[in-house]
């Protein structure tokens, strides 16, 4: 298998209706300086509503051990994603047509989701902080 390419059977498996992960392949080669990515129109439209509400998605381009995280902040017509390259400590790379692009939970996203005990206490009077730092729900 060539770097970043997939055979037709593997590509067909990307459209598995039971999968909760958004994934597809890029349709054209992506140079390090490009800030748009071409994917199928149907797949790009799946991102559009979320971007309209939340403002952006982080997606991952990957082939083997090579990974680049991108920030998609706009979906144009005909499957064009407008992106910021090299996010969360990754570097822009050259990606050939057929490279996998998908939504993954990145390490920084997990860090962003970690709960701060003081924020929880300020937002919810029904909890207390134990001496060891555990959060305890008060009995009502």
Secondary structure, DSSP 8 states (H G I E B T S, - for coil): --TT---HHHHHHTT-TT--S-EEE-SS-B-TT--EEE--HHHHHHHHHHHHHHS-EEEEEEETTEEEEEEEEEEEGGGEEEEEEEETT-----B-TT-EEE----HHHHHHHS--HHHHHHH-TTEEE-TTS-EEE---
